[in-house]
Amino acid sequence: MSLSHRTIDPTRFNDVLSRYDAQIQETSDSKQKRKTTDNNDTLAVLDEWRLNILPQVMKERRDGKGGDNLKKLEVEKLIRWKLMHGTFRPSLMKLVSSNEESKIEDVTGRAFEVVSLQLDAARQLLSKSIREAILVLTELRGIGPASASLLLGVRFPKQVPFFSDEAYRWLTAASGNHWTVSIKYNAKEYAVMLDSCLCLAERLRVNAVDIERVGWVLGREKADLNESTLTATGSNRDSTTASGSKRKEEEAELDIPASSEMPVMRPKRSKRQ
């Protein structure tokens, strides 16, 4: 049985997932210098907060009639996690922080409602509601499809995966060196990743957040998806190609807004990711 998202079985899925905490800690230790200047939290600390603490805080807020939304400080902290989890880009935090508290609460509340109304719907309708919610979230400055999926995912971890490079490449892999596939970070690409994720979640009866984490581990380990064991995709040439394409992908992520169909151009003064 291969490690492809189309054929991976529950045993192998859980085996990869069991390595997530160690991989996060290793990555956290290697990125200590990539912390934002206004916060001392490590990636491991932020990851625990994102996965376990924040969802519980949000549930208690909903139960206490405090609103079904995110607060500004929570959004900023999620973006800090994203910057440490992927590529550190200080200018992004300035854009996100420029949003007013009231707008963040309004936009996240509207986005959460869109998905809440379709949680029990068939997979196609659920996917459509998630894509619509992603579009709503991109009304916020500094929030593109990737960041929007992160905000939505903390509210709906069973249904919404974070649009990480590794998870995207795993869930859309076909052939060739899938770990260096170029990414445009637009809503159309996320829709493809999302549908693959929902299909896998349905087949294995697992949560989207766990699928995202498995994809991230496989990407970090450079897994050979055609084999039952993990191997390094090992040449210096591959490493150089990945680094070069990575830079272009990250720039593209900032430039392409969310759209339910094809990506469109936006004024260059407001870059998002």
C-alpha positions as protocol buffer text, in pm:
chain_id: "A"
residue {
  index: 1
  type: MET
  ca { x: 0 y: 0 z: 0 }
}
residue {
  index: 2
  type: SER
  ca { x: 147 y: 336 z: -102 }
}
residue {
  index: 3
  type: LEU
  ca { x: 144 y: 664 z: 85 }
}
residue {
  index: 4
  type: SER
  ca { x: -66 y: 833 z: -183 }
}
residue {
  index: 5
  type: HIS
  ca { x: -373 y: 1012 z: -51 }
}
residue {
  index: 6
  type: ARG
  ca { x: -579 y: 794 z: -282 }
}
residue {
  index: 7
  type: THR
  ca { x: -464 y: 463 z: -134 }
}
residue {
  index: 8
  type: ILE
  ca { x: -318 y: 524 z: 213 }
}
residue {
  index: 9
  type: ASP
  ca { x: -479 y: 299 z: 474 }
}
residue {
  index: 10
  type: PRO
  ca { x: -571 y: 386 z: 837 }
}
residue {
  index: 11
  type: THR
  ca { x: -269 y: 209 z: 985 }
}
residue {
  index: 12
  type: ARG
  ca { x: -19 y: 394 z: 770 }
}
residue {
  index: 13
  type: PHE
  ca { x: -210 y: 722 z: 808 }
}
residue {
  index: 14
  type: ASN
  ca { x: -195 y: 697 z: 1188 }
}
residue {
  index: 15
  type: ASP
  ca { x: 169 y: 597 z: 1177 }
}
residue {
  index: 16
  type: VAL
  ca { x: 259 y: 914 z: 987 }
}
residue {
  index: 17
  type: LEU
  ca { x: 37 y: 1125 z: 1214 }
}
residue {
  index: 18
  type: SER
  ca { x: 215 y: 985 z: 1521 }
}
residue {
  index: 19
  type: ARG
  ca { x: 535 y: 1155 z: 1401 }
}
residue {
  index: 20
  type: TYR
  ca { x: 379 y: 1501 z: 1385 }
}
residue {
  index: 21
  type: ASP
  ca { x: 466 y: 1620 z: 1736 }
}
residue {
  index: 22
  type: ALA
  ca { x: 831 y: 1523 z: 1697 }
}
residue {
  index: 23
  type: GLN
  ca { x: 846 y: 1690 z: 1356 }
}
residue {
  index: 24
  type: ILE
  ca { x: 690 y: 2010 z: 1495 }
}
residue {
  index: 25
  type: GLN
  ca { x: 937 y: 2016 z: 1782 }
}
residue {
  index: 26
  type: GLU
  ca { x: 1231 y: 1962 z: 1547 }
}
residue {
  index: 27
  type: THR
  ca { x: 1108 y: 2238 z: 1318 }
}
residue {
  index: 28
  type: SER
  ca { x: 1044 y: 2463 z: 1616 }
}
residue {
  index: 29
  type: ASP
  ca { x: 1396 y: 2413 z: 1746 }
}
residue {
  index: 30
  type: SER
  ca { x: 1541 y: 2495 z: 1404 }
}
residue {
  index: 31
  type: LYS
  ca { x: 1340 y: 2816 z: 1368 }
}
residue {
  index: 32
  type: GLN
  ca { x: 1403 y: 2992 z: 1696 }
}
residue {
  index: 33
  type: LYS
  ca { x: 1555 y: 3285 z: 1512 }
}
residue {
  index: 34
  type: ARG
  ca { x: 1240 y: 3322 z: 1303 }
}
residue {
  index: 35
  type: LYS
  ca { x: 1020 y: 3437 z: 1589 }
}
residue {
  index: 36
  type: THR
  ca { x: 837 y: 3765 z: 1541 }
}
residue {
  index: 37
  type: THR
  ca { x: 986 y: 4058 z: 1729 }
}
residue {
  index: 38
  type: ASP
  ca { x: 672 y: 4119 z: 1934 }
}
residue {
  index: 39
  type: ASN
  ca { x: 628 y: 3769 z: 2072 }
}
residue {
  index: 40
  type: ASN
  ca { x: 849 y: 3502 z: 2227 }
}
residue {
  index: 41
  type: ASP
  ca { x: 629 y: 3198 z: 2161 }
}
residue {
  index: 42
  type: THR
  ca { x: 802 y: 2913 z: 1978 }
}
residue {
  index: 43
  type: LEU
  ca { x: 641 y: 2726 z: 1692 }
}
residue {
  index: 44
  type: ALA
  ca { x: 572 y: 2431 z: 1923 }
}
residue {
  index: 45
  type: VAL
  ca { x: 392 y: 2655 z: 2172 }
}
residue {
  index: 46
  type: LEU
  ca { x: 190 y: 2827 z: 1901 }
}
residue {
  index: 47
  type: ASP
  ca { x: 103 y: 2491 z: 1745 }
}
residue {
  index: 48
  type: GLU
  ca { x: -38 y: 2360 z: 2071 }
}
residue {
  index: 49
  type: TRP
  ca { x: -237 y: 2681 z: 2109 }
}
residue {
  index: 50
  type: ARG
  ca { x: -370 y: 2661 z: 1754 }
}
residue {
  index: 51
  type: LEU
  ca { x: -471 y: 2295 z: 1772 }
}
residue {
  index: 52
  type: ASN
  ca { x: -607 y: 2266 z: 2125 }
}
residue {
  index: 53
  type: ILE
  ca { x: -631 y: 2585 z: 2328 }
}
residue {
  index: 54
  type: LEU
  ca { x: -787 y: 2830 z: 2083 }
}
residue {
  index: 55
  type: PRO
  ca { x: -1065 y: 2591 z: 1964 }
}
residue {
  index: 56
  type: GLN
  ca { x: -1165 y: 2540 z: 2328 }
}
residue {
  index: 57
  type: VAL
  ca { x: -1162 y: 2915 z: 2394 }
}
residue {
  index: 58
  type: MET
  ca { x: -1385 y: 2968 z: 2092 }
}
residue {
  index: 59
  type: LYS
  ca { x: -1626 y: 2696 z: 2205 }
}
residue {
  index: 60
  type: GLU
  ca { x: -1655 y: 2849 z: 2551 }
}
residue {
  index: 61
  type: ARG
  ca { x: -1719 y: 3188 z: 2391 }
}
residue {
  index: 62
  type: ARG
  ca { x: -1998 y: 3044 z: 2177 }
}
residue {
  index: 63
  type: ASP
  ca { x: -2151 y: 2860 z: 2471 }
}
residue {
  index: 64
  type: GLY
  ca { x: -2139 y: 3179 z: 2675 }
}
residue {
  index: 65
  type: LYS
  ca { x: -2315 y: 3374 z: 2399 }
}
residue {
  index: 66
  type: GLY
  ca { x: -1998 y: 3574 z: 2339 }
}
residue {
  index: 67
  type: GLY
  ca { x: -2017 y: 3535 z: 1964 }
}
residue {
  index: 68
  type: ASP
  ca { x: -1898 y: 3289 z: 1702 }
}
residue {
  index: 69
  type: ASN
  ca { x: -1596 y: 3473 z: 1568 }
}
residue {
  index: 70
  type: LEU
  ca { x: -1228 y: 3543 z: 1613 }
}
residue {
  index: 71
  type: LYS
  ca { x: -1074 y: 3837 z: 1796 }
}
residue {
  index: 72
  type: LYS
  ca { x: -797 y: 4053 z: 1654 }
}
residue {
  index: 73
  type: LEU
  ca { x: -529 y: 3922 z: 1892 }
}
residue {
  index: 74
  type: GLU
  ca { x: -627 y: 3564 z: 1801 }
}
residue {
  index: 75
  type: VAL
  ca { x: -595 y: 3633 z: 1429 }
}
residue {
  index: 76
  type: GLU
  ca { x: -256 y: 3795 z: 1481 }
}
residue {
  index: 77
  type: LYS
  ca { x: -138 y: 3497 z: 1684 }
}
residue {
  index: 78
  type: LEU
  ca { x: -254 y: 3256 z: 1413 }
}
residue {
  index: 79
  type: ILE
  ca { x: -59 y: 3453 z: 1156 }
}
residue {
  index: 80
  type: ARG
  ca { x: 249 y: 3433 z: 1380 }
}
residue {
  index: 81
  type: TRP
  ca { x: 206 y: 3055 z: 1376 }
}
residue {
  index: 82
  type: LYS
  ca { x: 179 y: 3062 z: 997 }
}
residue {
  index: 83
  type: LEU
  ca { x: 494 y: 3272 z: 958 }
}
residue {
  index: 84
  type: MET
  ca { x: 692 y: 3035 z: 1178 }
}
residue {
  index: 85
  type: HIS
  ca { x: 536 y: 2723 z: 1026 }
}
residue {
  index: 86
  type: GLY
  ca { x: 621 y: 2835 z: 674 }
}
residue {
  index: 87
  type: THR
  ca { x: 801 y: 3143 z: 544 }
}
residue {
  index: 88
  type: PHE
  ca { x: 877 y: 3432 z: 777 }
}
residue {
  index: 89
  type: ARG
  ca { x: 753 y: 3759 z: 624 }
}
residue {
  index: 90
  type: PRO
  ca { x: 726 y: 4047 z: 876 }
}
residue {
  index: 91
  type: SER
  ca { x: 533 y: 4277 z: 639 }
}
residue {
  index: 92
  type: LEU
  ca { x: 238 y: 4038 z: 646 }
}
residue {
  index: 93
  type: MET
  ca { x: 179 y: 4096 z: 1017 }
}
residue {
  index: 94
  type: LYS
  ca { x: 160 y: 4471 z: 958 }
}
residue {
  index: 95
  type: LEU
  ca { x: -116 y: 4421 z: 703 }
}
residue {
  index: 96
  type: VAL
  ca { x: -313 y: 4187 z: 926 }
}
residue {
  index: 97
  type: SER
  ca { x: -273 y: 4417 z: 1227 }
}
residue {
  index: 98
  type: SER
  ca { x: -413 y: 4708 z: 1027 }
}
residue {
  index: 99
  type: ASN
  ca { x: -760 y: 4549 z: 1039 }
}
residue {
  index: 100
  type: GLU
  ca { x: -992 y: 4696 z: 1300 }
}
residue {
  index: 101
  type: GLU
  ca { x: -1118 y: 4470 z: 1578 }
}
residue {
  index: 102
  type: SER
  ca { x: -1481 y: 4523 z: 1476 }
}
residue {
  index: 103
  type: LYS
  ca { x: -1414 y: 4424 z: 1115 }
}
residue {
  index: 104
  type: ILE
  ca { x: -1228 y: 4108 z: 1216 }
}
residue {
  index: 105
  type: GLU
  ca { x: -1516 y: 4002 z: 1440 }
}
residue {
  index: 106
  type: ASP
  ca { x: -1774 y: 4082 z: 1170 }
}
residue {
  index: 107
  type: VAL
  ca { x: -1592 y: 3910 z: 883 }
}
residue {
  index: 108
  type: THR
  ca { x: -1496 y: 3596 z: 1077 }
}
residue {
  index: 109
  type: GLY
  ca { x: -1847 y: 3574 z: 1219 }
}
residue {
  index: 110
  type: ARG
  ca { x: -2004 y: 3587 z: 873 }
}
residue {
  index: 111
  type: ALA
  ca { x: -1759 y: 3331 z: 737 }
}
residue {
  index: 112
  type: PHE
  ca { x: -1822 y: 3090 z: 1025 }
}
residue {
  index: 113
  type: GLU
  ca { x: -2197 y: 3119 z: 975 }
}
residue {
  index: 114
  type: VAL
  ca { x: -2167 y: 3023 z: 608 }
}
residue {
  index: 115
  type: VAL
  ca { x: -2007 y: 2690 z: 699 }
}
residue {
  index: 116
  type: SER
  ca { x: -2216 y: 2630 z: 1012 }
}
residue {
  index: 117
  type: LEU
  ca { x: -2532 y: 2621 z: 803 }
}
residue {
  index: 118
  type: GLN
  ca { x: -2393 y: 2338 z: 585 }
}
residue {
  index: 119
  type: LEU
  ca { x: -2210 y: 2117 z: 838 }
}
residue {
  index: 120
  type: ASP
  ca { x: -2458 y: 1832 z: 789 }
}
residue {
  index: 121
  type: ALA
  ca { x: -2484 y: 1875 z: 414 }
}
residue {
  index: 122
  type: ALA
  ca { x: -2348 y: 1640 z: 148 }
}
residue {
  index: 123
  type: ARG
  ca { x: -1980 y: 1671 z: 67 }
}
residue {
  index: 124
  type: GLN
  ca { x: -2033 y: 1886 z: -244 }
}
residue {
  index: 125
  type: LEU
  ca { x: -2244 y: 2142 z: -58 }
}
residue {
  index: 126
  type: LEU
  ca { x: -2005 y: 2146 z: 237 }
}
residue {
  index: 127
  type: SER
  ca { x: -1714 y: 2211 z: 1 }
}
residue {
  index: 128
  type: LYS
  ca { x: -1905 y: 2494 z: -164 }
}
residue {
  index: 129
  type: SER
  ca { x: -1979 y: 2657 z: 172 }
}
residue {
  index: 130
  type: ILE
  ca { x: -1613 y: 2635 z: 276 }
}
residue {
  index: 131
  type: ARG
  ca { x: -1502 y: 2798 z: -48 }
}
residue {
  index: 132
  type: GLU
  ca { x: -1761 y: 3074 z: 2 }
}
residue {
  index: 133
  type: ALA
  ca { x: -1637 y: 3131 z: 357 }
}
residue {
  index: 134
  type: ILE
  ca { x: -1278 y: 3154 z: 233 }
}
residue {
  index: 135
  type: LEU
  ca { x: -1389 y: 3430 z: -4 }
}
residue {
  index: 136
  type: VAL
  ca { x: -1557 y: 3617 z: 283 }
}
residue {
  index: 137
  type: LEU
  ca { x: -1241 y: 3601 z: 495 }
}
residue {
  index: 138
  type: THR
  ca { x: -1031 y: 3755 z: 220 }
}
residue {
  index: 139
  type: GLU
  ca { x: -1218 y: 4081 z: 283 }
}
residue {
  index: 140
  type: LEU
  ca { x: -963 y: 4128 z: 562 }
}
residue {
  index: 141
  type: ARG
  ca { x: -636 y: 4300 z: 473 }
}
residue {
  index: 142
  type: GLY
  ca { x: -344 y: 4057 z: 460 }
}
residue {
  index: 143
  type: ILE
  ca { x: -569 y: 3753 z: 440 }
}
residue {
  index: 144
  type: GLY
  ca { x: -555 y: 3545 z: 121 }
}
residue {
  index: 145
  type: PRO
  ca { x: -678 y: 3188 z: 63 }
}
residue {
  index: 146
  type: ALA
  ca { x: -397 y: 3025 z: 263 }
}
residue {
  index: 147
  type: SER
  ca { x: -440 y: 3244 z: 570 }
}
residue {
  index: 148
  type: ALA
  ca { x: -818 y: 3226 z: 536 }
}
residue {
  index: 149
  type: SER
  ca { x: -807 y: 2846 z: 547 }
}
residue {
  index: 150
  type: LEU
  ca { x: -609 y: 2872 z: 872 }
}
residue {
  index: 151
  type: LEU
  ca { x: -867 y: 3100 z: 1034 }
}
residue {
  index: 152
  type: LEU
  ca { x: -1154 y: 2881 z: 918 }
}
residue {
  index: 153
  type: GLY
  ca { x: -978 y: 2562 z: 1019 }
}
residue {
  index: 154
  type: VAL
  ca { x: -954 y: 2652 z: 1389 }
}
residue {
  index: 155
  type: ARG
  ca { x: -1334 y: 2682 z: 1393 }
}
residue {
  index: 156
  type: PHE
  ca { x: -1398 y: 2373 z: 1181 }
}
residue {
  index: 157
  type: PRO
  ca { x: -1100 y: 2135 z: 1229 }
}
residue {
  index: 158
  type: LYS
  ca { x: -1303 y: 1833 z: 1115 }
}
residue {
  index: 159
  type: GLN
  ca { x: -1391 y: 1989 z: 782 }
}
residue {
  index: 160
  type: VAL
  ca { x: -1131 y: 2253 z: 687 }
}
residue {
  index: 161
  type: PRO
  ca { x: -760 y: 2184 z: 621 }
}
residue {
  index: 162
  type: PHE
  ca { x: -496 y: 2455 z: 629 }
}
residue {
  index: 163
  type: PHE
  ca { x: -357 y: 2533 z: 284 }
}
residue {
  index: 164
  type: SER
  ca { x: 7 y: 2445 z: 352 }
}
residue {
  index: 165
  type: ASP
  ca { x: 257 y: 2370 z: 77 }
}
residue {
  index: 166
  type: GLU
  ca { x: 308 y: 2014 z: 197 }
}
residue {
  index: 167
  type: ALA
  ca { x: -60 y: 1927 z: 241 }
}
residue {
  index: 168
  type: TYR
  ca { x: -146 y: 2075 z: -97 }
}
residue {
  index: 169
  type: ARG
  ca { x: 128 y: 1883 z: -275 }
}
residue {
  index: 170
  type: TRP
  ca { x: 31 y: 1557 z: -107 }
}
residue {
  index: 171
  type: LEU
  ca { x: -341 y: 1592 z: -173 }
}
residue {
  index: 172
  type: THR
  ca { x: -295 y: 1688 z: -538 }
}
residue {
  index: 173
  type: ALA
  ca { x: 8 y: 1473 z: -622 }
}
residue {
  index: 174
  type: ALA
  ca { x: -9 y: 1291 z: -953 }
}
residue {
  index: 175
  type: SER
  ca { x: 336 y: 1199 z: -1080 }
}
residue {
  index: 176
  type: GLY
  ca { x: 690 y: 1329 z: -1092 }
}
residue {
  index: 177
  type: ASN
  ca { x: 862 y: 1515 z: -810 }
}
residue {
  index: 178
  type: HIS
  ca { x: 545 y: 1628 z: -634 }
}
residue {
  index: 179
  type: TRP
  ca { x: 735 y: 1802 z: -350 }
}
residue {
  index: 180
  type: THR
  ca { x: 862 y: 2074 z: -586 }
}
residue {
  index: 181
  type: VAL
  ca { x: 535 y: 2139 z: -771 }
}
residue {
  index: 182
  type: SER
  ca { x: 474 y: 2512 z: -811 }
}
residue {
  index: 183
  type: ILE
  ca { x: 183 y: 2660 z: -615 }
}
residue {
  index: 184
  type: LYS
  ca { x: -13 y: 2975 z: -703 }
}
residue {
  index: 185
  type: TYR
  ca { x: -199 y: 2996 z: -370 }
}
residue {
  index: 186
  type: ASN
  ca { x: -533 y: 3083 z: -523 }
}
residue {
  index: 187
  type: ALA
  ca { x: -884 y: 2971 z: -438 }
}
residue {
  index: 188
  type: LYS
  ca { x: -904 y: 2738 z: -737 }
}
residue {
  index: 189
  type: GLU
  ca { x: -605 y: 2539 z: -612 }
}
residue {
  index: 190
  type: TYR
  ca { x: -747 y: 2530 z: -261 }
}
residue {
  index: 191
  type: ALA
  ca { x: -1075 y: 2393 z: -400 }
}
residue {
  index: 192
  type: VAL
  ca { x: -887 y: 2099 z: -555 }
}
residue {
  index: 193
  type: MET
  ca { x: -700 y: 2034 z: -231 }
}
residue {
  index: 194
  type: LEU
  ca { x: -1019 y: 2068 z: -26 }
}
residue {
  index: 195
  type: ASP
  ca { x: -1215 y: 1817 z: -233 }
}
residue {
  index: 196
  type: SER
  ca { x: -932 y: 1563 z: -208 }
}
residue {
  index: 197
  type: CYS
  ca { x: -921 y: 1620 z: 167 }
}
residue {
  index: 198
  type: LEU
  ca { x: -1295 y: 1575 z: 212 }
}
residue {
  index: 199
  type: CYS
  ca { x: -1288 y: 1254 z: 8 }
}
residue {
  index: 200
  type: LEU
  ca { x: -1004 y: 1117 z: 220 }
}
residue {
  index: 201
  type: ALA
  ca { x: -1177 y: 1224 z: 542 }
}
residue {
  index: 202
  type: GLU
  ca { x: -1487 y: 1039 z: 433 }
}
residue {
  index: 203
  type: ARG
  ca { x: -1297 y: 726 z: 332 }
}
residue {
  index: 204
  type: LEU
  ca { x: -1081 y: 696 z: 645 }
}
residue {
  index: 205
  type: ARG
  ca { x: -1322 y: 868 z: 886 }
}
residue {
  index: 206
  type: VAL
  ca { x: -1059 y: 1118 z: 997 }
}
residue {
  index: 207
  type: ASN
  ca { x: -1053 y: 1493 z: 1052 }
}
residue {
  index: 208
  type: ALA
  ca { x: -930 y: 1750 z: 801 }
}
residue {
  index: 209
  type: VAL
  ca { x: -678 y: 1890 z: 1049 }
}
residue {
  index: 210
  type: ASP
  ca { x: -521 y: 1545 z: 1084 }
}
residue {
  index: 211
  type: ILE
  ca { x: -507 y: 1505 z: 706 }
}
residue {
  index: 212
  type: GLU
  ca { x: -330 y: 1841 z: 685 }
}
residue {
  index: 213
  type: ARG
  ca { x: -81 y: 1730 z: 952 }
}
residue {
  index: 214
  type: VAL
  ca { x: -11 y: 1399 z: 777 }
}
residue {
  index: 215
  type: GLY
  ca { x: 55 y: 1587 z: 454 }
}
residue {
  index: 216
  type: TRP
  ca { x: 288 y: 1822 z: 636 }
}
residue {
  index: 217
  type: VAL
  ca { x: 489 y: 1535 z: 787 }
}
residue {
  index: 218
  type: LEU
  ca { x: 514 y: 1357 z: 452 }
}
residue {
  index: 219
  type: GLY
  ca { x: 633 y: 1679 z: 293 }
}
residue {
  index: 220
  type: ARG
  ca { x: 892 y: 1743 z: 561 }
}
residue {
  index: 221
  type: GLU
  ca { x: 1019 y: 1386 z: 521 }
}
residue {
  index: 222
  type: LYS
  ca { x: 1010 y: 1410 z: 141 }
}
residue {
  index: 223
  type: ALA
  ca { x: 815 y: 1087 z: 125 }
}
residue {
  index: 224
  type: ASP
  ca { x: 815 y: 867 z: -182 }
}
residue {
  index: 225
  type: LEU
  ca { x: 438 y: 837 z: -222 }
}
residue {
  index: 226
  type: ASN
  ca { x: 471 y: 531 z: -442 }
}
residue {
  index: 227
  type: GLU
  ca { x: 647 y: 334 z: -171 }
}
residue {
  index: 228
  type: SER
  ca { x: 529 y: 199 z: 163 }
}
residue {
  index: 229
  type: THR
  ca { x: 835 y: 344 z: 339 }
}
residue {
  index: 230
  type: LEU
  ca { x: 963 y: 698 z: 364 }
}
residue {
  index: 231
  type: THR
  ca { x: 1277 y: 795 z: 174 }
}
residue {
  index: 232
  type: ALA
  ca { x: 1458 y: 1120 z: 109 }
}
residue {
  index: 233
  type: THR
  ca { x: 1415 y: 1256 z: -243 }
}
residue {
  index: 234
  type: GLY
  ca { x: 1772 y: 1308 z: -244 }
}
residue {
  index: 235
  type: SER
  ca { x: 1971 y: 1514 z: -480 }
}
residue {
  index: 236
  type: ASN
  ca { x: 2116 y: 1859 z: -439 }
}
residue {
  index: 237
  type: ARG
  ca { x: 1952 y: 1952 z: -764 }
}
residue {
  index: 238
  type: ASP
  ca { x: 1607 y: 1875 z: -621 }
}
residue {
  index: 239
  type: SER
  ca { x: 1686 y: 2086 z: -317 }
}
residue {
  index: 240
  type: THR
  ca { x: 1791 y: 2380 z: -528 }
}
residue {
  index: 241
  type: THR
  ca { x: 1485 y: 2352 z: -749 }
}
residue {
  index: 242
  type: ALA
  ca { x: 1258 y: 2343 z: -446 }
}
residue {
  index: 243
  type: SER
  ca { x: 1423 y: 2652 z: -300 }
}
residue {
  index: 244
  type: GLY
  ca { x: 1399 y: 2846 z: -623 }
}
residue {
  index: 245
  type: SER
  ca { x: 1038 y: 2757 z: -693 }
}
residue {
  index: 246
  type: LYS
  ca { x: 949 y: 2815 z: -330 }
}
residue {
  index: 247
  type: ARG
  ca { x: 1041 y: 3182 z: -353 }
}
residue {
  index: 248
  type: LYS
  ca { x: 820 y: 3231 z: -656 }
}
residue {
  index: 249
  type: GLU
  ca { x: 532 y: 3049 z: -488 }
}
residue {
  index: 250
  type: GLU
  ca { x: 552 y: 3263 z: -177 }
}
residue {
  index: 251
  type: GLU
  ca { x: 550 y: 3580 z: -384 }
}
residue {
  index: 252
  type: ALA
  ca { x: 249 y: 3447 z: -575 }
}
residue {
  index: 253
  type: GLU
  ca { x: 66 y: 3374 z: -252 }
}
residue {
  index: 254
  type: LEU
  ca { x: 89 y: 3740 z: -159 }
}
residue {
  index: 255
  type: ASP
  ca { x: -37 y: 3858 z: -496 }
}
residue {
  index: 256
  type: ILE
  ca { x: -339 y: 3637 z: -569 }
}
residue {
  index: 257
  type: PRO
  ca { x: -674 y: 3707 z: -402 }
}
residue {
  index: 258
  type: ALA
  ca { x: -945 y: 3456 z: -325 }
}
residue {
  index: 259
  type: SER
  ca { x: -1197 y: 3375 z: -593 }
}
residue {
  index: 260
  type: SER
  ca { x: -1458 y: 3104 z: -630 }
}
residue {
  index: 261
  type: GLU
  ca { x: -1350 y: 3062 z: -991 }
}
residue {
  index: 262
  type: MET
  ca { x: -1033 y: 3178 z: -1165 }
}
residue {
  index: 263
  type: PRO
  ca { x: -779 y: 3411 z: -996 }
}
residue {
  index: 264
  type: VAL
  ca { x: -807 y: 3779 z: -1085 }
}
residue {
  index: 265
  type: MET
  ca { x: -570 y: 4072 z: -1066 }
}
residue {
  index: 266
  type: ARG
  ca { x: -577 y: 4307 z: -772 }
}
residue {
  index: 267
  type: PRO
  ca { x: -412 y: 4645 z: -705 }
}
residue {
  index: 268
  type: LYS
  ca { x: -47 y: 4594 z: -615 }
}
residue {
  index: 269
  type: ARG
  ca { x: -66 y: 4821 z: -311 }
}
residue {
  index: 270
  type: SER
  ca { x: -241 y: 4556 z: -102 }
}
residue {
  index: 271
  type: LYS
  ca { x: -51 y: 4227 z: -97 }
}
residue {
  index: 272
  type: ARG
  ca { x: -202 y: 3928 z: 73 }
}
residue {
  index: 273
  type: GLN
  ca { x: -128 y: 3565 z: 141 }
}
